[in-house]
Amino acid sequence: MKKGILIIALFSTFLLKAQEHPNLILTQEGVHKIRENLGEVPFFDSYLAEIKAEVDAEIKTGIHVPTPKDMAGGYTHERHKKNFLILQKAGVLFQILDDQVYAEYVKEVLMEYARIYKSLPIHPQPRSYARGKIFWQCLNDSNWLVYVSQAYDCIYNFLSKKERKYLEKELFRPFADYISVTNPQYFNRIHNHSTWGNAAVGMIGLVMQDEELIQRALYGLKQDGIDVNAKDNDGGFIKDESGKAGFLANIEAPFSPEGYYTEAPYYQRYAMYPYLLFAVGLNNMRPQEKIFEYKGGVLLKAVNTLLNLTDSKGAFYPLNDAQKGMSYFSRELVSAVDIAYHYGDQNPGLLSIAQKQGKLTLDDAGFSVALAIAEGKAKPFEKHSMELTDGPQGKQGGITILRSGPTEEELNLVAKYSAHGNSHGHYDKLSFSLYHKGEEVLQDYGLARFVNIDQKNGGGYLKENTTWAKQTIAHNTLVVNEISHFEGKYAIGSQFHSDKYFSVLSENGNQLISAKENNAYKDVKMHRTLLLIEDDRLDNQLILDVFKVDSKDKNQYDLPYHYFGQIMSTTFPLESQASLLPLGKDNGYQHLWLRSKAKNGKSLNQLSWFSGTTFRTLTMMNTPEDEFLFTQLGANDPEFNLRNDSSFIIRRKNTAATLFVSAIEIHGRYSPVSEIAINATSSIKNITSTLDTAAYTAITIELTTGQPIQVFLSNQDSCENQKHAIEINGEKTNWTGPYLIQTIK
């Protein structure tokens, strides 16, 4: 009997908790604590004043709920987007300031949406695979509901029962049904789109205490009648092969155990908002779900991972589809940092990121951060060299970041050997990008899109995203026979991933990442090793790029380096082009103007260029028949959708198995004020391969001063304890492990 009474009591307690408002993101306990400390926490108070001024100004303009008609960037799109952002802020202001003006505003705007929602047709722009009603795609409709559910939670008790019933019947329930039941091809999917949809349905379900919506959000719709072969706007399949869907599946499948999101950091940033906001709502209203413990606490780990996927200025590395310049200053990362601190292990490094962001969330998490900063708990967020695996179990390759030097002088090498990355993936196995002082030395192009700029395809993806940005030649990796990896086909590329061979991460000294790719081309195996070599004779660590290709057939190999800056000099004569012609016809080559070219004839060649305040030199070990191609982006681009970026390509024709070896130096400096160039020339005199077999590769780098550097690589055995012994020209060398770097005495 007592046991039954206890169960009833516990259930009643839980039911009471679930019916409290606000309790989704901002809680009653949080409101009480914030109100008690108003005027005492400077960071929170100043940002609260900023948001209040923004919302007050918007309220004065009246209510604007136009009939939807525009693509992203157009008036109606931007107006409805502004509405959901302001509604969320107004709801919070009502709770914190206890001023009914904000509640009335939220209510009136929601009533206007409720008045028109059911009668709205599908959005008139037919571009999306899942068209919304307020926006051109269900994704943006889901954005609206994720934010507005927070506003509804904040004014829930302000509204009468009749008003709540009206809003739920005329707006919220039909809205949730539309983005889920009416659009299963959007909702039942493993993708950032569906994460937003799952979170939207789940969050409004929590506020409404609608168990059906909550279960739908967590586990997806029934699979019957869903076309698994359907594709989205980007050519990606709607549903993965597992057939799973829902919020939990969208945590399980895309994240690796340490929190790397397979679509890469740009979309991980975008998706973290619905992931974390719905998780907070579940944590507050359904603690029995233990959502922050799900999959080893991966959601909170993902915030730390994402912050580490940034350069020294906080910009995300533009892997796969990514707009350059997106950084941890985005609103999604403001909430992510606050939530990770409050609900995680209260890492003081996160507080320094929040200080740099200069913004907070006006809720329990944001107040926790502001209070900790006021108490002097902030410490620098430290980023180190690190590896991030890809795939649900971390067995689908990954990303390695090699970092060297203090933050302001930091050298970053980002190596990609991951899975494809769903429909936002690019065809660039074993690619890398290089940064110095937060500036790109060798770039990844990112995406071909002007997000939310209406003049450029309504803010959507441009066709050049497929014809250029996703193609292999757009990245710093090998292209065989002018064909992209996996023929540039998603259905093939999504089946494979590269594999790490070995790596060495070090705070001081040499660092390496070595990976293999055996499926990008039939009968071609690729093995790339990238090394950061420490030597006191150099201004910065030397980057050595060793790219080994194994093939029985003769092919054409193109190895591009996408650089920024002004060419300073070459050690080979250039052939000017009488007229500009595209380099090729397809696979991205059609977009490259051939600006200049050269025949080789020597075993060593150098290219130097200047950018910012430093010089960069590429030193290459070549075969006599190698060609050098200087290209500029922009061919077959009549609408000027592409940047006019420059590339340098090493071309090796009619060759089977081969070895590319290049070294990259970042050296010297130039001041336009003093007009003095210091250390403007390379420190490398020669690079030779003294041995290259299936089992071993040995390279000697001769510098202009002192003894040469030798690099020995084991190509088939990466065991750390394996002993190796080789003899070259009568000289015996012994070492243990997959590599040896030494200075010849």
QUICORMO-V323614 format. One record per residue. N is the residue number from 0. PHI is phi in radians with two decimals (999 if undefined). D_FIRST is the distance of its C-alpha to the first C-alpha in Angstrom with 2 decimals. Layout:
# QUICORMO-V323614
N;PHI;D_FIRST, N;PHI;D_FIRST
This chain:
# QUICORMO-V323614
0;999;0.00, 1;-1.10;3.78, 2;-1.09;5.35, 3;-1.12;5.19, 4;-1.09;6.35, 5;-1.10;8.68, 6;-1.08;10.05, 7;-1.10;10.81, 8;-1.12;12.36, 9;-1.13;14.35, 10;-1.10;15.51, 11;-1.12;16.58, 12;-1.10;18.41, 13;-1.12;20.13, 14;-1.09;21.09, 15;-1.09;22.54, 16;-1.08;24.46, 17;-1.17;25.79, 18;-1.63;27.09, 19;-1.27;28.99, 20;-2.48;32.75, 21;-1.33;34.73, 22;-2.73;32.51, 23;-1.54;34.42, 24;-1.97;37.18, 25;-1.50;37.72, 26;-1.91;34.51, 27;-1.06;33.85, 28;-1.10;33.72, 29;-1.13;36.98, 30;-1.04;38.62, 31;-1.06;37.82, 32;-1.19;39.28, 33;-1.13;42.32, 34;-1.06;43.11, 35;-1.14;42.92, 36;-1.95;45.45, 37;-1.03;47.88, 38;1.54;51.37, 39;-1.97;50.36, 40;-2.14;50.10, 41;-0.94;53.54, 42;-1.07;52.79, 43;-1.16;49.91, 44;-1.10;51.85, 45;-1.18;54.99, 46;-1.27;53.27, 47;-1.04;51.29, 48;-1.13;54.65, 49;-1.11;56.10, 50;-1.17;53.38, 51;-1.05;53.57, 52;-1.10;57.32, 53;-1.11;56.89, 54;-1.22;54.36, 55;-1.04;56.31, 56;-1.12;59.44, 57;-1.22;57.74, 58;-1.04;56.26, 59;-1.14;59.82, 60;-1.39;61.02, 61;1.64;58.76, 62;-1.78;56.56, 63;-2.25;57.92, 64;-2.25;56.26, 65;-1.29;59.22, 66;-1.18;59.34, 67;-1.10;58.74, 68;-2.70;61.84, 69;-1.71;62.64, 70;-1.33;62.04, 71;-1.01;60.83, 72;1.71;63.12, 73;-1.33;64.08, 74;-1.02;63.43, 75;-1.14;60.52, 76;-1.08;58.74, 77;-1.20;59.20, 78;-1.19;58.31, 79;-1.19;54.93, 80;-1.13;54.29, 81;-1.10;55.14, 82;-1.04;52.86, 83;-1.21;49.71, 84;-1.19;50.67, 85;-1.23;51.37, 86;-1.04;48.26, 87;-1.08;46.04, 88;-1.19;47.99, 89;-1.13;48.05, 90;-1.08;44.27, 91;-1.15;43.95, 92;-1.07;46.66, 93;-1.03;44.82, 94;-1.20;41.76, 95;-1.32;43.79, 96;-1.66;46.48, 97;0.95;44.48, 98;-1.99;47.50, 99;-1.20;46.91, 100;-0.98;50.20, 101;-1.27;48.57, 102;-1.15;45.61, 103;-1.08;48.08, 104;-1.09;50.16, 105;-1.04;47.28, 106;-1.07;46.20, 107;-1.12;49.76, 108;-1.16;50.40, 109;-1.13;47.18, 110;-1.11;48.02, 111;-1.19;51.43, 112;-1.10;50.01, 113;-1.12;47.61, 114;-1.13;50.60, 115;-1.83;52.55, 116;-1.03;50.13, 117;-1.08;49.63, 118;-1.51;53.37, 119;-1.19;54.40, 120;-1.36;55.99, 121;-1.07;55.58, 122;-0.91;57.49, 123;-1.20;61.22, 124;-1.40;61.93, 125;-1.56;61.57, 126;-1.42;61.47, 127;-1.65;57.85, 128;-1.23;56.10, 129;-2.51;53.19, 130;-1.30;54.62, 131;-1.50;52.56, 132;-1.93;53.00, 133;-1.50;53.50, 134;-2.11;55.03, 135;-1.26;57.11, 136;-2.47;54.27, 137;-1.03;50.51, 138;-0.96;50.30, 139;-1.25;51.54, 140;-1.06;49.37, 141;-1.17;46.41, 142;-0.94;47.83, 143;-0.99;47.82, 144;-1.27;44.18, 145;-1.07;43.00, 146;-1.29;44.74, 147;-1.23;44.07, 148;-1.06;40.31, 149;-1.18;40.41, 150;-1.12;42.44, 151;-1.09;40.10, 152;-1.06;37.12, 153;-1.22;39.18, 154;-1.86;40.09, 155;-0.93;36.91, 156;-1.33;35.91, 157;-1.26;39.59, 158;-1.38;39.77, 159;-1.33;38.71, 160;-1.03;36.14, 161;-1.14;39.12, 162;-1.16;41.04, 163;-1.11;38.24, 164;-1.07;37.83, 165;-1.13;41.58, 166;-1.08;41.86, 167;-1.25;39.09, 168;-1.32;40.48, 169;-1.63;44.15, 170;-2.20;44.15, 171;-1.22;41.20, 172;-1.19;39.65, 173;-1.05;43.12, 174;-1.09;44.19, 175;-1.09;41.31, 176;-1.16;41.95, 177;-1.14;45.65, 178;-1.39;45.51, 179;-2.06;43.02, 180;-1.12;43.11, 181;-1.29;46.74, 182;-2.25;47.87, 183;-1.11;46.00, 184;-1.14;49.08, 185;-1.63;48.39, 186;-1.38;44.61, 187;-1.64;43.97, 188;-2.79;46.01, 189;-1.78;46.14, 190;-3.02;48.30, 191;-1.09;48.30, 192;-0.98;48.75, 193;-1.19;45.43, 194;-1.03;43.67, 195;-1.08;44.76, 196;-1.13;43.62, 197;-1.05;40.19, 198;-1.13;39.73, 199;-1.08;41.01, 200;-1.15;38.66, 201;-1.19;35.68, 202;-1.21;36.41, 203;-1.20;36.92, 204;-1.11;33.77, 205;-1.12;31.80, 206;-1.14;33.40, 207;-1.43;32.83, 208;0.95;29.26, 209;-1.79;30.64, 210;-1.11;28.61, 211;-1.09;31.34, 212;-1.15;33.95, 213;-1.11;31.95, 214;-1.14;31.45, 215;-1.07;35.10, 216;-1.16;36.17, 217;-1.25;34.26, 218;-2.11;35.17, 219;1.46;38.18, 220;-1.43;39.17, 221;-1.09;39.33, 222;-1.36;42.59, 223;-1.03;44.11, 224;1.46;47.39, 225;-1.66;47.92, 226;-1.36;51.41, 227;-1.28;51.05, 228;-1.68;54.83, 229;-1.18;55.10, 230;-2.14;56.48, 231;-1.59;56.16, 232;-1.08;59.05, 233;-1.67;59.65, 234;1.54;59.94, 235;-1.53;56.59, 236;-1.24;54.37, 237;-1.15;51.41, 238;-2.31;48.77, 239;-1.32;48.72, 240;-1.18;48.76, 241;-1.19;45.10, 242;1.34;44.15, 243;-1.43;41.27, 244;-2.68;40.90, 245;1.71;38.80, 246;-1.07;38.19, 247;-1.15;36.64, 248;-1.15;39.52, 249;-1.35;41.91, 250;-1.54;40.62, 251;-1.16;40.68, 252;-1.42;44.14, 253;-1.37;46.60, 254;-1.58;45.64, 255;-1.38;46.77, 256;-0.98;44.49, 257;-1.63;46.30, 258;1.75;46.21, 259;-1.44;49.55, 260;-1.70;49.39, 261;-1.04;51.61, 262;-1.34;53.33, 263;1.57;54.67, 264;-1.09;54.39, 265;-1.03;55.73, 266;-1.43;53.00, 267;-1.11;50.40, 268;-0.98;51.21, 269;-1.13;50.81, 270;-1.39;47.52, 271;-1.09;45.87, 272;-1.10;45.26, 273;-1.15;42.95, 274;-0.99;41.38, 275;-1.36;40.52, 276;-1.17;39.79, 277;-1.14;37.25, 278;-1.10;35.78, 279;-1.09;35.47, 280;-1.05;33.79, 281;-1.13;31.26, 282;-1.07;30.78, 283;-1.37;30.20, 284;-1.86;28.09, 285;-2.40;26.46, 286;-1.03;26.31, 287;-1.14;24.17, 288;-1.23;27.46, 289;0.84;29.06, 290;-1.13;32.33, 291;-1.34;34.51, 292;-1.77;33.55, 293;-1.09;34.42, 294;0.88;37.32, 295;1.20;37.66, 296;1.23;37.75, 297;-1.15;40.85, 298;-1.12;40.85, 299;-1.33;41.42, 300;-1.05;43.80, 301;-1.09;45.72, 302;-1.18;46.72, 303;-1.08;48.41, 304;-1.06;50.02, 305;-1.13;51.33, 306;-1.13;52.83, 307;-1.36;54.61, 308;-1.56;56.10, 309;-2.24;58.44, 310;-1.41;61.96, 311;-1.20;63.05, 312;-1.77;63.09, 313;1.60;59.55, 314;-1.48;60.61, 315;-1.25;58.71, 316;-1.10;60.71, 317;-1.43;61.73, 318;-1.42;60.52, 319;0.96;60.31, 320;-1.16;60.25, 321;-2.80;60.39, 322;-1.50;62.21, 323;-1.14;64.00, 324;1.70;63.28, 325;-1.14;59.55, 326;-2.53;57.98, 327;-1.30;55.00, 328;-1.50;56.23, 329;-1.19;54.68, 330;-1.12;51.84, 331;-1.12;49.51, 332;-1.39;50.13, 333;-1.08;49.75, 334;-1.18;46.12, 335;-1.10;45.69, 336;-1.12;47.00, 337;-1.10;44.84, 338;-1.15;41.65, 339;-1.08;42.53, 340;-1.22;43.08, 341;-1.21;40.01, 342;-1.70;37.45, 343;-1.78;39.33, 344;-1.63;40.74, 345;0.95;42.83, 346;-1.11;46.10, 347;-1.12;48.82, 348;-1.12;51.26, 349;-1.14;49.48, 350;-1.14;50.36, 351;-1.20;54.05, 352;-1.13;53.68, 353;-1.06;52.03, 354;-1.10;54.97, 355;-1.13;57.43, 356;-1.11;55.62, 357;1.26;55.93, 358;-2.41;52.97, 359;-2.48;49.24, 360;-1.61;46.26, 361;-1.50;45.29, 362;-2.69;41.62, 363;-0.98;39.29, 364;-1.18;41.08, 365;-1.09;44.56, 366;-1.17;43.95, 367;-1.04;42.63, 368;-1.15;45.90, 369;-1.07;48.09, 370;-1.15;46.55, 371;-1.13;47.00, 372;-1.15;50.61, 373;-1.06;51.23, 374;-1.50;50.03, 375;1.32;52.59, 376;-1.56;50.29, 377;-1.20;52.22, 378;-2.36;54.00, 379;-1.05;56.15, 380;-1.44;54.47, 381;-1.63;56.09, 382;-1.94;56.98, 383;-2.20;58.14, 384;-1.02;59.41, 385;-2.75;56.49, 386;-2.09;55.51, 387;-2.21;53.01, 388;-1.36;52.09, 389;-2.07;51.68, 390;1.67;49.34, 391;-0.96;45.57, 392;-1.83;45.89, 393;1.26;48.94, 394;-2.08;51.31, 395;-2.14;53.53, 396;1.21;56.11, 397;2.94;55.78, 398;-2.23;57.53, 399;-2.14;59.21, 400;-2.01;60.39, 401;-1.79;63.07, 402;-2.07;63.68, 403;-2.57;66.54, 404;1.64;67.87, 405;-1.11;66.63, 406;-0.92;64.80, 407;-1.24;67.85, 408;-1.98;69.99, 409;-1.07;67.29, 410;-1.81;68.22, 411;-2.07;65.54, 412;-2.06;65.86, 413;-1.98;63.20, 414;-1.82;63.25, 415;-2.03;61.48, 416;-2.49;60.68, 417;-1.72;57.46, 418;-1.25;56.07, 419;-1.15;57.55, 420;1.75;55.03, 421;1.00;54.09, 422;-1.23;56.42, 423;-1.63;57.37, 424;-1.35;58.78, 425;-2.01;62.46, 426;-1.67;64.65, 427;-2.50;65.50, 428;-1.23;64.49, 429;1.05;65.66, 430;-1.52;66.67, 431;-2.63;66.70, 432;-2.32;67.41, 433;-2.37;68.84, 434;-2.26;68.50, 435;-2.47;70.37, 436;0.97;69.60, 437;1.37;67.27, 438;-1.86;70.12, 439;-1.31;70.34, 440;-1.67;72.98, 441;-2.18;72.15, 442;-1.81;69.93, 443;-1.75;67.39, 444;-1.10;68.28, 445;1.47;64.74, 446;-1.80;64.40, 447;-1.86;67.01, 448;-2.93;65.42, 449;-2.00;65.76, 450;-1.08;62.20, 451;1.11;62.02, 452;-1.86;65.81, 453;-1.07;66.66, 454;-1.11;70.28, 455;-1.81;69.28, 456;1.02;67.69, 457;1.13;65.26, 458;1.44;63.70, 459;-1.54;62.61, 460;-1.13;63.66, 461;-1.53;67.38, 462;-1.09;68.87, 463;-1.21;70.29, 464;-1.13;66.82, 465;-1.44;67.11, 466;-1.38;70.84, 467;-2.20;71.01, 468;-1.03;67.94, 469;-1.45;65.93, 470;-1.28;68.97, 471;-1.12;69.62, 472;-1.11;72.98, 473;-1.36;71.23, 474;-2.18;69.67, 475;-1.50;71.05, 476;-2.72;70.80, 477;-1.37;72.97, 478;-2.03;74.02, 479;-1.87;75.63, 480;0.98;78.27, 481;1.02;77.23, 482;-2.04;74.00, 483;-1.23;70.59, 484;-0.96;67.93, 485;1.01;66.28, 486;1.07;68.96, 487;1.16;67.03, 488;-1.95;64.54, 489;-1.06;60.83, 490;-1.06;59.86, 491;-1.51;61.66, 492;-1.06;60.95, 493;-1.26;57.20, 494;-1.51;57.09, 495;-2.22;58.54, 496;-2.56;58.30, 497;-1.42;60.55, 498;-2.27;59.67, 499;-1.17;60.09, 500;-1.61;62.56, 501;-2.86;62.22, 502;-2.65;62.04, 503;-2.39;62.85, 504;-1.91;61.35, 505;-2.58;62.87, 506;-1.27;63.03, 507;-2.36;66.64, 508;1.85;69.00, 509;-1.34;69.18, 510;-2.35;66.43, 511;-2.49;66.26, 512;-2.44;64.33, 513;-2.26;65.40, 514;-2.52;64.01, 515;-2.18;65.08, 516;-2.40;65.09, 517;-2.03;66.13, 518;-2.13;65.17, 519;-1.13;66.71, 520;-2.35;69.96, 521;-1.18;70.86, 522;1.11;72.61, 523;-2.26;72.48, 524;-1.97;70.43, 525;-2.11;70.09, 526;-2.42;69.29, 527;-2.06;69.37, 528;-2.16;69.20, 529;-1.98;69.24, 530;-2.18;70.13, 531;-1.82;70.28, 532;-1.85;72.98, 533;-1.50;73.45, 534;-2.70;77.09, 535;-1.12;78.62, 536;-1.38;81.68, 537;-1.93;79.71, 538;-1.14;78.45, 539;-2.35;75.08, 540;-1.06;73.46, 541;-1.44;75.34, 542;-1.68;73.46, 543;-1.91;74.57, 544;-1.97;73.70, 545;-1.98;74.20, 546;-2.05;73.67, 547;-1.76;74.35, 548;-2.10;74.80, 549;-2.07;75.04, 550;-2.72;76.58, 551;-1.50;79.14, 552;-1.63;80.31, 553;-1.47;82.46, 554;-2.35;80.81, 555;-1.78;81.29, 556;-1.99;78.99, 557;-2.07;78.38, 558;-2.06;76.68, 559;-1.56;76.27, 560;-2.23;75.74, 561;-1.62;74.76, 562;-1.88;76.23, 563;-2.07;76.75, 564;2.22;80.01, 565;-1.79;83.78, 566;-1.09;85.58, 567;-1.69;87.78, 568;-2.82;89.53, 569;-2.35;89.58, 570;-1.62;91.51, 571;-2.28;92.46, 572;-1.27;94.68, 573;-1.74;93.00, 574;-1.80;94.28, 575;-1.22;94.12, 576;-1.78;93.16, 577;-1.11;95.70, 578;-2.59;92.94, 579;-1.43;89.17, 580;-2.30;87.56, 581;-1.10;83.96, 582;-1.23;83.19, 583;-2.74;81.76, 584;-1.95;80.54, 585;-2.72;76.78, 586;0.99;73.66, 587;1.62;74.23, 588;-1.10;77.85, 589;-1.18;79.10, 590;-1.70;77.93, 591;-1.82;79.91, 592;-1.33;83.47, 593;-1.47;85.62, 594;-1.52;87.26, 595;-2.80;89.08, 596;-2.60;89.25, 597;-2.67;90.94, 598;-1.59;91.93, 599;-1.58;91.21, 600;1.70;93.64, 601;-2.09;92.32, 602;-1.50;89.62, 603;-2.36;88.28, 604;-2.45;87.81, 605;-2.36;86.33, 606;-2.25;85.10, 607;-2.09;84.58, 608;-2.49;83.12, 609;-2.23;82.26, 610;-2.66;79.26, 611;1.19;78.08, 612;-2.17;79.77, 613;-2.20;79.75, 614;-1.73;81.58, 615;-2.33;80.00, 616;-2.30;81.76, 617;-1.84;80.88, 618;-1.89;82.82, 619;-2.12;82.91, 620;-1.59;84.04, 621;-2.12;85.71, 622;-1.67;87.59, 623;-1.04;91.13, 624;-1.65;90.14, 625;-1.05;87.20, 626;-1.98;87.39, 627;-2.07;86.02, 628;-2.11;84.85, 629;-1.81;84.29, 630;-2.20;82.30, 631;-2.34;81.05, 632;-1.25;78.25, 633;2.47;79.19, 634;-1.23;80.99, 635;0.86;80.03, 636;-2.36;78.03, 637;-1.11;79.87, 638;-1.74;77.18, 639;0.98;76.95, 640;-1.51;73.28, 641;-1.88;73.73, 642;-1.30;74.66, 643;-1.60;78.11, 644;-1.39;76.80, 645;-1.87;78.99, 646;-2.49;78.55, 647;-2.15;80.54, 648;-2.15;80.37, 649;-1.59;81.68, 650;-1.96;82.78, 651;-2.19;83.56, 652;-1.72;84.99, 653;0.86;85.69, 654;-2.30;83.60, 655;-1.62;81.19, 656;-1.16;79.32, 657;-2.75;79.91, 658;-2.38;78.81, 659;-1.79;78.54, 660;-2.30;78.65, 661;-2.42;78.64, 662;-2.16;78.20, 663;-2.10;77.22, 664;-1.96;78.34, 665;-2.03;77.42, 666;-2.56;80.20, 667;1.17;82.43, 668;-2.84;82.40, 669;-2.44;84.65, 670;-1.94;85.03, 671;-1.23;86.71, 672;-1.44;87.65, 673;-1.41;89.51, 674;1.01;90.37, 675;-2.07;90.00, 676;-1.75;88.36, 677;-2.03;87.03, 678;0.90;86.30, 679;-1.48;86.69, 680;-2.02;87.47, 681;-1.17;85.52, 682;-1.70;85.25, 683;-1.75;85.21, 684;-1.70;88.51, 685;-2.88;87.39, 686;-2.33;84.48, 687;-2.35;85.07, 688;-1.75;83.05, 689;-1.49;84.45, 690;-2.78;82.23, 691;-2.60;80.13, 692;-2.20;78.91, 693;-1.06;75.79, 694;-1.59;74.52, 695;-2.45;75.77, 696;-2.31;77.04, 697;-2.19;79.07, 698;-2.30;80.22, 699;-2.04;82.60, 700;-1.99;82.71, 701;-1.67;85.93, 702;-1.67;85.86, 703;-1.26;88.92, 704;-2.29;88.46, 705;1.32;87.67, 706;-1.42;86.19, 707;-1.20;84.56, 708;-1.82;80.83, 709;-1.95;79.80, 710;-2.19;76.62, 711;-2.06;75.62, 712;-2.18;72.84, 713;-1.58;71.38, 714;-1.56;70.81, 715;-2.20;68.96, 716;-2.34;67.01, 717;-1.76;64.72, 718;-1.11;63.30, 719;-1.16;63.40, 720;-1.72;64.66, 721;-1.27;67.31, 722;-1.60;70.84, 723;-2.23;73.66, 724;-2.53;77.42, 725;-2.35;80.04, 726;-2.24;83.77, 727;-2.22;85.55, 728;0.92;89.34, 729;1.43;89.38, 730;-1.71;86.67, 731;-1.65;83.56, 732;-2.28;80.17, 733;-2.12;77.04, 734;-2.76;73.54, 735;-2.11;69.88, 736;1.78;67.37, 737;-1.36;67.95, 738;-2.66;70.44, 739;-2.56;72.99, 740;-2.13;74.57, 741;-2.56;77.49, 742;-1.71;80.61, 743;-1.19;83.73, 744;-1.56;85.53
